[in-house]
Structures are given as C-alpha cells and as structure tokens.
Amino acid sequence: MKKLLFILVALFVISKPAAFCQEDNRYVPETDPLVLQKLEKWQDLKFGLLMHWGTYSQWGIVESWSICAEDEEWCRRNNTNYTEYKKDYENLQTTFNPVRFDPEKWAKAAKNAGMKYVIFTTKHHDGFSMFDTKLTDYRITSPKTPFHTNPKANITKEIFNAFRTEGFWTGAYFSKPDWHNENYWWTNFATPDRNVNYDVIKYPERWENFVQFTQGQIMELLGGDYGKVDILWLDGGWVQKMTKEEIFSEITAPGYKFIHVQNQDIRMDELVAKARQKQPGLIVVDRAVQGKNQNYLTPENRVPEKALPYPWESCIIAGGGWSWVPDAKYMSAKSAIQLLVDIVAKGGNLLLNIAPGPEGQWHEDAYRLLKDIGEWMKVNSEAIYETRALAPYKEGKVCISKKGDNIVYIYYMAEEGEKMPDKIEMSTYSLPANAKIKMLGTDTYLKRGKKENGFAIIIPDKIRKTPPSKYAWVLKATY
C-alpha cells in the first residue's frame, strides 16, 4: 500500500472545479490587524479593473495556455508540431512593440467609470515578465524585445504610476508557475501538463532554485521601484504545498480529473512575511489555495448564487476573452451595471477584465462601455461604494444592500426595454416605519403603498417619465 501511495503521489492530483476551490467554506480569516483594516477598506471599493496582457496578444489567442500540452479545446495550437509552436510562441518576445501604450488614458477611462483599483498581469504562466526583472531575460525590458528602448518600457511601473495618480489601489497579478523557467519546466523532460515536469524530491536543488527565483521576482515587484502595492494577486493554484496524505485524499475523491502533479511548495508563509515587511498591510490572494494566505476569494467568470460569509471578488471578462482578441464583443452597459448591482448586493466586488492589444490599445467598445457605466455611476455610485450585504439580498428584479446602521439601498434591475414601474416592492424584507425614501437622482420623497408583508414604494409619473438613469434605478431609504 505504501508503494502504491508513493506512485499515486508522484503522478496524480486533482484539478478541482474553480467554483469549488473559490467558494469553499473553509476560509481562514486573517489575523494581521493592518491587513484586516485594509480588507475592510477594499470591500468598500467594490469595482476594479483587471488587465491580461503579454506577448500572446500579437496572435489574439488565449493567454499562455496554448504552450501547455493539456488537450483542451479552448487552447489548442494551429501547429501540430509542439516543439515548433513553442519556439514560435517564445519568439513573440522579439516582435512585441506596443507603441500605442497609453496607461494614462486607461486610468482616466477607468476612473470615470467608477473603478477604484487595478490588477495587472506582471507575469502570466508563460513566464514573460511585463516588468524590469533582473532575474530573467524573458522580459519586456530585454534587448530582445523591441519595446525596451521606449521610455515607458517598464510597463508594470508605468501602469501602477498612472493609476495611482488617479487615486487607484494597485495590485500585481503574478503567476506562481513559470513555464519558461528551466527550474520549472526542465528541458531534460517532456511537459505533459501545467505542472513542474521533474521530481522535486529527486532534484531538490533545482526546485530550491525555482523557489528562490519566484520569491525574488515578487520581492522585486514589492520593492521601491514599483511604489505602494496594495494587493498581491497570485495565480496558478496548483503550485502549493501538499502532503502525501492530502494528495491521496484528493485523487481518490469522486468526480475529479487526474493531472500529473506533486508537492510544489514555494514556502508561502515565508514569502508573505517577507512581502509584508516591504508592504505592510499587503492583501495577499493565493487563489484557489485554502489557507491563511487567501485573504479574499475569487470566483472566476461567475457570480455566486448567494452572499458569501467572507471577502470575495468575481473576476469577469468584459469582452472577448481574458486576453486580447481582434473581434471582441463586449457586454452591454445594461449587463455590466446589473452585474455590478447583483455582486454588490451579495457583498462582493466586481473585477472587470479588459485586455490590451498588441500595440497597447484598447478596443473602442471598451471605452464606450466604461463611459456608459460612468454615466450610471454619476447618479448612483453612493449605492455601490461602502455598502454591505443585507439579507435576503435579492427578490426577483429587486436587490438590497445597506450602508452603516441607517441606510438601505433598493435597486430595481429593469428588463430590456422595460419602463419604470409604478411601484417597487419586496415581500421578504420590511423597511422601518420611519424610513424616508427617495430615488437617487431626484429630490422627491416617495410614498408607501399598502402591503401586508415587506414594502411597496409608489413611483410618481413625473419620475417614471424622466428616469434619472438607465438600466437600474436605486431607492435610498434613510431612518
């Protein structure tokens, strides 16, 4: 049995569904007082920008994943020779020249939309660093990369500075796995999947070199050159510490897909301690890894059905994919605004992804979407920021949230083409009898209708004929 256990540990582990990994009840609360304070403030921000950007944007393909040998429909290659394809992919470094890169324009558009923080891909799984790392030549500032002569060549630094100027919090997305590093994917072996491709027990010095490289790059990002960093957003949850018993428990659980993997311990506790010496109060998001280093959870491209009892953020694609595609179709302003309302009512944050293109450009539709969201936020933003979930959160097209002890916001999410109703009501929540109610964007106090359970707010014809905003209307009840 011990021999069988060793073989299983060496070869397999489960790839849990993302929803399970990121909504599991075993959340471990933070204990650092500075981090707890910052997490509370982060939950006030509600709306952030995520950007996936790298050399892969030149091909308009999914980020990094086409060089992974796993057979998934969404990341298949257009060349049946894997070795040739991977070489061509890595040569994208020699043609990457985003001369239209204008982070100030992005920051202004995001600010006008009401966004409050930015998460940028400093390095994705392919290992190409979008910052001036001293630990690899596979980087944006390398002489091999045409853009290295541009005054804005250190892209991460430029983005962080531009967004901080507009009052944003900054966050560094960083991939724990690195498929370019010879101490992760060693050329001595094939690369059957996303995981380290050699036995880390048999080659401990090689793994230690990778640990030092990973920690070193993160320390570069959190050092003085990149200013104040608020969030370290780590991806690649399969790189984590696991005991033999944990792996065996995983692989024998029903319903999971087996993937070649092993214990990949980069000493997260040690890393986080060093990180917070450089950036006190730093929020750390070790995605999909249960434990104290996952300060908030990140359901991906979906919204939980109900409020979660811990800090969380839905990361959602605004248009196309996570990375840039030339013909991206963006969600409508109505969809984006109602998505934000749904998430906020459940106590979460929305992290909306917009992907820059190969020349450093955004699609014009991305700017239009942010402009439309901004128009809605000019009227209704007070019902977004600094709010908290309030049970029962949602009933039909009506959502609720609270601010402090004496304000309740009521959101009515209109269907396509729907006119404002003559009353907005709920049966599962009752407002205090002394509540004074207005619709945001108006000055008229609203009357209540008769309702045995819950509440009914009468909307006068004057407001219905000239609504103060589109897509979702917000009532403010103060008591």
C-alpha positions as CSV (number, residue, x, y, z in Angstrom):
1,M,0.0,0.0,0.0
2,K,2.8,2.4,0.8
3,K,4.4,1.7,-2.6
4,L,1.1,2.3,-4.3
5,L,0.6,5.6,-2.3
6,F,4.0,6.8,-3.4
7,I,3.3,6.1,-7.1
8,L,0.0,7.9,-6.9
9,V,1.5,10.8,-5.1
10,A,4.2,11.1,-7.7
11,L,1.9,11.0,-10.7
12,F,-1.5,12.4,-9.9
13,V,-3.6,15.1,-8.2
14,I,-7.0,16.5,-8.7
15,S,-7.8,19.7,-10.6
16,K,-10.8,20.9,-8.6
17,P,-13.5,22.8,-10.3
18,A,-12.9,26.5,-9.9
19,A,-16.2,27.1,-8.2
20,F,-15.4,24.6,-5.5
21,C,-11.9,26.0,-5.0
22,Q,-13.1,29.5,-4.8
23,E,-16.2,29.2,-2.7
24,D,-15.2,26.5,-0.3
25,N,-16.5,27.2,3.3
26,R,-13.0,26.6,4.8
27,Y,-11.9,30.2,4.6
28,V,-9.2,31.0,7.0
29,P,-9.6,34.6,8.5
30,E,-6.6,36.9,8.5
31,T,-5.1,37.9,11.9
32,D,-2.8,40.7,11.0
33,P,-4.5,43.9,12.2
34,L,-3.2,46.0,9.3
35,V,-4.4,43.5,6.7
36,L,-7.8,43.3,8.4
37,Q,-8.1,47.1,8.2
38,K,-7.1,47.1,4.6
39,L,-9.5,44.2,3.7
40,E,-12.4,46.3,5.2
41,K,-11.4,49.3,3.0
42,W,-11.0,47.0,0.0
43,Q,-14.6,45.8,0.5
44,D,-15.6,49.5,0.3
45,L,-14.1,49.9,-3.2
46,K,-16.4,47.4,-4.9
47,F,-15.3,47.9,-8.6
48,G,-11.9,47.2,-10.1
49,L,-10.1,46.7,-13.4
50,L,-8.2,43.5,-14.4
51,M,-5.9,43.5,-17.4
52,H,-4.3,40.4,-19.0
53,W,-1.5,41.5,-21.3
54,G,1.5,39.9,-22.8
55,T,3.3,38.8,-26.0
56,Y,0.4,36.5,-26.7
57,S,-1.8,39.5,-27.6
58,Q,0.0,39.6,-31.0
59,W,-1.6,36.3,-32.0
60,G,-5.0,37.2,-30.5
61,I,-5.1,33.9,-28.6
62,V,-5.8,32.8,-25.0
63,E,-3.1,33.9,-22.7
64,S,-0.2,31.4,-22.2
65,W,-2.3,28.2,-22.3
66,S,-1.5,27.1,-25.9
67,I,2.0,26.1,-24.8
68,C,0.6,23.8,-22.2
69,A,0.3,20.3,-23.5
70,E,-3.1,19.6,-21.9
71,D,-5.6,18.7,-24.6
72,E,-8.3,21.4,-24.1
73,E,-10.4,22.8,-26.9
74,W,-10.0,26.4,-25.8
75,C,-6.2,26.3,-26.0
76,R,-5.3,24.1,-29.0
77,R,-2.5,25.1,-31.3
78,N,-2.6,25.9,-35.0
79,N,0.6,23.8,-35.5
80,T,0.7,20.1,-34.9
81,N,4.4,20.2,-34.1
82,Y,4.5,21.2,-30.4
83,T,8.3,22.0,-30.4
84,E,8.0,24.3,-33.3
85,Y,4.9,26.0,-31.9
86,K,6.5,26.6,-28.5
87,K,9.6,28.1,-30.2
88,D,7.5,30.4,-32.3
89,Y,5.5,31.4,-29.2
90,E,8.6,32.3,-27.3
91,N,9.9,34.3,-30.3
92,L,6.9,36.6,-29.9
93,Q,9.2,38.4,-27.5
94,T,11.3,39.6,-30.5
95,T,8.3,41.3,-32.2
96,F,6.4,42.7,-29.2
97,N,6.4,46.5,-29.6
98,P,3.2,48.1,-28.1
99,V,4.0,51.7,-29.3
100,R,0.4,52.9,-28.6
101,F,0.7,52.1,-24.9
102,D,-1.0,54.9,-23.0
103,P,-1.7,53.9,-19.4
104,E,-2.8,57.5,-18.5
105,K,-5.7,57.1,-21.0
106,W,-6.7,53.8,-19.5
107,A,-6.6,55.2,-15.9
108,K,-8.8,58.1,-16.8
109,A,-11.3,55.9,-18.5
110,A,-11.4,53.5,-15.6
111,K,-11.7,56.3,-13.1
112,N,-14.6,57.9,-15.0
113,A,-16.4,54.5,-14.9
114,G,-16.1,54.5,-11.1
115,M,-13.4,51.8,-10.8
116,K,-11.2,52.1,-7.7
117,Y,-8.4,49.5,-8.1
118,V,-6.4,47.8,-10.8
119,I,-4.9,44.3,-11.0
120,F,-2.3,43.9,-13.8
121,T,-0.6,40.7,-15.1
122,T,3.0,41.4,-14.2
123,K,3.7,37.8,-15.3
124,H,1.4,35.1,-16.7
125,H,2.1,31.3,-16.8
126,D,4.3,31.6,-19.9
127,G,6.9,33.4,-17.8
128,F,7.2,36.6,-19.8
129,S,7.7,39.4,-17.3
130,M,6.0,42.7,-18.0
131,F,8.3,44.5,-15.6
132,D,12.1,45.1,-15.4
133,T,13.1,42.0,-13.6
134,K,16.8,41.3,-13.1
135,L,16.3,37.6,-12.8
136,T,15.4,36.6,-16.4
137,D,16.0,38.0,-19.9
138,Y,12.5,36.9,-20.9
139,R,11.0,40.3,-20.1
140,I,9.6,43.4,-21.6
141,T,12.8,45.4,-21.0
142,S,15.2,42.9,-22.5
143,P,17.3,44.0,-25.6
144,K,15.5,41.1,-27.4
145,T,12.2,43.0,-27.0
146,P,11.8,45.9,-29.4
147,F,9.9,47.9,-26.9
148,H,12.8,48.0,-24.5
149,T,14.0,51.3,-26.0
150,N,10.7,53.0,-25.3
151,P,10.7,55.5,-22.3
152,K,7.7,53.5,-21.0
153,A,9.3,50.1,-21.4
154,N,8.8,49.1,-17.8
155,I,5.1,48.5,-18.4
156,T,4.1,47.5,-14.9
157,K,5.8,50.5,-13.3
158,E,4.1,52.9,-15.8
159,I,0.6,51.3,-15.2
160,F,1.0,51.5,-11.5
161,N,2.1,55.1,-11.6
162,A,-0.7,56.2,-14.0
163,F,-3.4,54.5,-11.9
164,R,-2.1,55.7,-8.6
165,T,-2.2,59.3,-10.0
166,E,-5.9,58.8,-10.5
167,G,-6.3,57.6,-6.9
168,F,-6.4,53.8,-7.6
169,W,-5.2,51.0,-5.4
170,T,-2.7,48.8,-7.4
171,G,-2.4,45.1,-7.5
172,A,0.2,42.8,-9.0
173,Y,-1.2,39.6,-10.7
174,F,1.7,37.1,-10.6
175,S,1.8,33.6,-11.9
176,K,3.4,31.1,-9.4
177,P,4.2,28.6,-12.2
178,D,6.6,29.7,-14.8
179,W,6.7,27.6,-18.0
180,H,9.8,29.4,-19.4
181,N,12.0,28.8,-16.3
182,E,14.3,25.8,-16.6
183,N,13.8,25.1,-13.0
184,Y,10.0,24.6,-13.5
185,W,9.8,23.1,-17.0
186,W,13.2,21.5,-17.3
187,T,14.2,20.7,-20.9
188,N,15.5,17.3,-19.8
189,F,11.9,16.1,-19.7
190,A,8.7,16.4,-21.6
191,T,6.0,18.8,-20.4
192,P,2.8,16.7,-20.2
193,D,0.7,19.3,-18.4
194,R,0.8,22.6,-16.4
195,N,2.8,21.2,-13.5
196,V,6.5,21.1,-12.8
197,N,7.9,18.3,-15.0
198,Y,10.5,16.7,-12.9
199,D,10.6,15.0,-9.5
200,V,11.2,17.8,-6.9
201,I,12.2,15.2,-4.3
202,K,14.8,13.7,-6.6
203,Y,16.1,17.1,-7.7
204,P,15.7,19.3,-4.6
205,E,18.4,21.9,-5.6
206,R,16.6,22.6,-8.9
207,W,13.3,23.1,-7.0
208,E,15.0,25.4,-4.5
209,N,16.4,27.5,-7.4
210,F,12.8,27.9,-8.6
211,V,11.6,28.9,-5.1
212,Q,14.4,31.5,-4.9
213,F,13.6,32.8,-8.4
214,T,9.8,33.1,-7.6
215,Q,10.3,34.8,-4.3
216,G,13.0,37.0,-5.8
217,Q,10.7,38.3,-8.6
218,I,7.9,39.0,-6.1
219,M,10.3,40.9,-3.9
220,E,11.3,43.0,-6.9
221,L,7.7,43.9,-7.5
222,L,7.1,44.9,-3.9
223,G,10.4,46.9,-3.6
224,G,10.7,50.6,-4.0
225,D,10.8,50.8,-7.8
226,Y,7.1,50.0,-8.2
227,G,5.8,52.1,-5.3
228,K,3.0,51.2,-3.0
229,V,1.4,47.9,-3.9
230,D,-1.9,47.1,-2.2
231,I,-2.7,43.6,-3.5
232,L,-0.5,40.6,-4.4
233,W,-2.8,38.5,-6.6
234,L,-1.2,35.1,-7.1
235,D,-2.5,32.7,-9.8
236,G,-1.7,29.1,-10.6
237,G,-3.2,27.4,-7.5
238,W,-1.7,24.0,-8.4
239,V,1.6,25.4,-7.1
240,Q,1.0,24.8,-3.5
241,K,2.3,22.8,-0.5
242,M,0.6,19.3,-0.2
243,T,1.4,16.3,1.9
244,K,1.2,12.8,0.5
245,E,-1.9,12.2,2.5
246,E,-3.6,15.3,1.1
247,I,-2.7,14.3,-2.4
248,F,-4.0,10.7,-1.9
249,S,-7.3,12.1,-0.4
250,E,-7.7,14.3,-3.4
251,I,-7.0,11.7,-6.1
252,T,-9.4,9.2,-4.5
253,A,-12.3,11.7,-4.3
254,P,-15.0,11.1,-6.9
255,G,-15.6,13.3,-9.9
256,Y,-12.2,15.0,-10.4
257,K,-9.8,14.9,-13.3
258,F,-6.4,13.5,-12.7
259,I,-3.4,15.7,-13.6
260,H,0.3,14.9,-13.3
261,V,1.5,16.9,-10.3
262,Q,3.4,16.7,-7.0
263,N,4.0,18.8,-3.9
264,Q,5.0,22.2,-5.2
265,D,5.9,24.1,-2.0
266,I,7.2,27.7,-2.6
267,R,7.0,28.4,1.1
268,M,4.1,30.8,1.0
269,D,4.2,31.7,4.8
270,E,7.8,32.8,4.5
271,L,7.1,34.7,1.3
272,V,4.1,36.5,2.7
273,A,6.0,37.5,5.8
274,K,8.8,39.0,3.6
275,A,6.3,40.7,1.4
276,R,4.6,42.4,4.3
277,Q,7.9,43.7,5.6
278,K,8.2,45.6,2.3
279,Q,4.5,46.4,2.0
280,P,2.8,46.5,5.5
281,G,-0.9,45.5,5.4
282,L,-0.5,43.9,1.9
283,I,-3.6,41.9,0.9
284,V,-2.5,38.5,-0.5
285,V,-4.7,36.5,-2.7
286,D,-3.3,33.0,-3.1
287,R,-6.0,31.9,-5.5
288,A,-7.8,28.6,-5.0
289,V,-5.4,27.6,-2.2
290,Q,-7.2,27.1,1.1
291,G,-5.4,28.7,4.0
292,K,-4.5,32.0,5.6
293,N,-2.8,33.4,2.5
294,Q,-6.0,33.7,0.6
295,N,-7.3,36.9,2.1
296,Y,-10.3,37.1,-0.3
297,L,-11.8,34.6,-2.7
298,T,-12.1,35.0,-6.5
299,P,-15.0,33.1,-8.2
300,E,-14.0,33.3,-11.9
301,N,-16.4,34.4,-14.6
302,R,-19.4,33.8,-12.5
303,V,-21.3,35.3,-9.6
304,P,-22.2,33.2,-6.5
305,E,-25.9,32.4,-6.1
306,K,-26.0,33.9,-2.6
307,A,-23.9,36.1,-0.4
308,L,-20.6,34.6,0.9
309,P,-19.6,35.0,4.5
310,Y,-16.1,36.3,3.7
311,P,-14.4,38.8,1.4
312,W,-14.8,37.9,-2.3
313,E,-14.5,39.3,-5.8
314,S,-15.9,38.0,-9.1
315,C,-13.4,38.4,-11.9
316,I,-15.4,38.7,-15.1
317,I,-14.5,39.1,-18.8
318,A,-15.9,42.4,-20.2
319,G,-15.4,41.3,-23.9
320,G,-13.7,38.6,-26.0
321,G,-11.5,36.7,-23.6
322,W,-9.1,37.2,-20.7
323,S,-6.5,38.2,-23.4
324,W,-7.0,40.4,-26.4
325,V,-8.8,39.1,-29.5
326,P,-9.3,41.3,-32.6
327,D,-13.1,40.8,-32.9
328,A,-14.0,41.0,-29.2
329,K,-17.7,41.5,-28.5
330,Y,-18.2,43.5,-25.2
331,M,-21.1,43.1,-22.8
332,S,-23.7,45.8,-22.9
333,A,-23.8,48.6,-20.4
334,K,-27.0,47.2,-19.0
335,S,-25.4,43.8,-18.4
336,A,-22.4,45.3,-16.8
337,I,-24.4,47.6,-14.5
338,Q,-26.8,44.9,-13.4
339,L,-23.8,42.6,-12.9
340,L,-22.3,45.1,-10.6
341,V,-25.5,45.6,-8.7
342,D,-26.0,41.8,-8.3
343,I,-22.5,41.4,-6.9
344,V,-22.6,44.4,-4.6
345,A,-26.0,43.2,-3.2
346,K,-24.3,39.9,-2.3
347,G,-21.4,41.7,-0.6
348,G,-18.8,41.2,-3.2
349,N,-16.5,43.2,-5.5
350,L,-16.5,43.2,-9.3
351,L,-13.2,42.9,-11.1
352,L,-13.9,43.6,-14.8
353,N,-11.3,42.4,-17.3
354,I,-10.3,44.5,-20.3
355,A,-7.4,43.2,-22.4
356,P,-4.9,45.5,-24.2
357,G,-3.9,44.7,-27.8
358,P,-0.5,44.0,-29.4
359,E,0.2,47.7,-29.9
360,G,-1.0,48.7,-26.5
361,Q,-4.5,49.7,-27.5
362,W,-8.0,49.0,-26.1
363,H,-10.9,48.3,-28.3
364,E,-13.1,51.4,-28.7
365,D,-16.0,49.4,-27.4
366,A,-14.2,49.0,-24.1
367,Y,-14.0,52.8,-23.8
368,R,-17.7,53.1,-24.7
369,L,-18.7,50.5,-22.1
370,L,-16.8,52.3,-19.3
371,K,-18.3,55.6,-20.4
372,D,-21.8,54.2,-20.1
373,I,-21.1,52.7,-16.7
374,G,-19.7,56.1,-15.6
375,E,-22.9,57.8,-16.6
376,W,-24.9,55.5,-14.4
377,M,-22.4,55.8,-11.6
378,K,-22.6,59.6,-11.6
379,V,-26.2,59.2,-10.3
380,N,-26.0,56.0,-8.3
381,S,-22.4,55.5,-7.1
382,E,-23.3,56.1,-3.4
383,A,-25.3,52.9,-3.6
384,I,-22.2,51.0,-4.7
385,Y,-19.3,52.1,-2.5
386,E,-19.0,51.3,1.2
387,T,-22.1,49.1,1.2
388,R,-22.6,45.7,2.7
389,A,-24.8,42.7,2.0
390,L,-28.3,42.7,3.6
391,A,-30.4,39.6,3.7
392,P,-32.3,38.4,1.7
393,Y,-30.1,40.3,-0.8
394,K,-32.4,39.8,-3.8
395,E,-36.0,39.1,-4.7
396,G,-36.8,38.9,-8.4
397,K,-35.6,42.1,-10.1
398,V,-35.1,43.9,-6.7
399,C,-31.8,43.9,-4.8
400,I,-31.0,45.5,-1.4
401,S,-27.9,46.5,0.4
402,K,-27.1,48.6,3.5
403,K,-24.7,51.4,4.5
404,G,-24.0,51.8,8.2
405,D,-26.9,51.4,10.5
406,N,-29.5,53.7,9.0
407,I,-29.4,53.5,5.2
408,V,-30.8,50.8,2.9
409,Y,-30.5,50.9,-0.9
410,I,-33.1,49.3,-3.1
411,Y,-32.1,48.5,-6.7
412,Y,-34.6,47.7,-9.4
413,M,-33.0,46.0,-12.4
414,A,-35.0,46.7,-15.5
415,E,-35.5,44.2,-18.2
416,E,-34.6,45.1,-21.8
417,G,-37.0,47.9,-22.9
418,E,-38.9,47.9,-19.6
419,K,-40.3,51.2,-18.4
420,M,-40.1,52.2,-14.8
421,P,-42.9,50.5,-12.8
422,D,-45.4,52.5,-10.8
423,K,-44.2,50.7,-7.6
424,I,-41.1,48.9,-6.4
425,E,-41.8,46.2,-3.8
426,M,-40.5,43.2,-1.9
427,S,-42.2,40.6,0.2
428,T,-39.2,39.2,2.0
429,Y,-37.8,42.4,3.6
430,S,-39.5,45.2,5.6
431,L,-38.3,48.8,5.9
432,P,-38.6,50.6,9.2
433,A,-41.8,52.6,9.5
434,N,-39.9,55.9,9.9
435,A,-37.8,55.5,6.8
436,K,-37.6,58.4,4.4
437,I,-37.3,57.3,0.8
438,K,-36.0,59.0,-2.4
439,M,-34.9,57.7,-5.7
440,L,-31.2,58.6,-6.4
441,G,-31.0,61.5,-8.9
442,T,-34.3,63.0,-7.7
443,D,-35.4,65.2,-4.8
444,T,-38.9,63.9,-4.2
445,Y,-39.8,61.9,-1.1
446,L,-41.7,58.8,-2.1
447,K,-44.8,57.4,-0.5
448,R,-45.5,53.8,0.5
449,G,-48.3,51.6,-0.7
450,K,-50.2,49.1,1.3
451,K,-48.5,45.7,1.6
452,E,-49.1,43.1,4.3
453,N,-45.5,41.7,4.2
454,G,-42.4,43.6,3.1
455,F,-42.8,47.0,1.4
456,A,-44.2,48.8,-1.6
457,I,-42.8,52.2,-2.8
458,I,-45.0,54.3,-5.1
459,I,-43.1,55.8,-8.0
460,P,-44.9,59.0,-9.3
461,D,-45.5,59.6,-13.0
462,K,-43.1,62.5,-13.1
463,I,-40.1,60.3,-12.2
464,R,-41.3,57.4,-14.4
465,K,-41.5,59.7,-17.4
466,T,-37.9,61.1,-16.9
467,P,-35.9,58.4,-15.1
468,P,-32.6,59.7,-13.6
469,S,-30.6,56.8,-15.1
470,K,-30.8,53.8,-17.3
471,Y,-30.8,50.0,-16.7
472,A,-31.2,50.0,-12.9
473,W,-33.0,52.5,-10.6
474,V,-32.0,53.0,-7.0
475,L,-34.1,54.0,-4.0
476,K,-32.4,55.3,-0.8
477,A,-34.2,54.6,2.5
478,T,-32.9,56.6,5.4
479,Y,-34.1,56.1,9.0
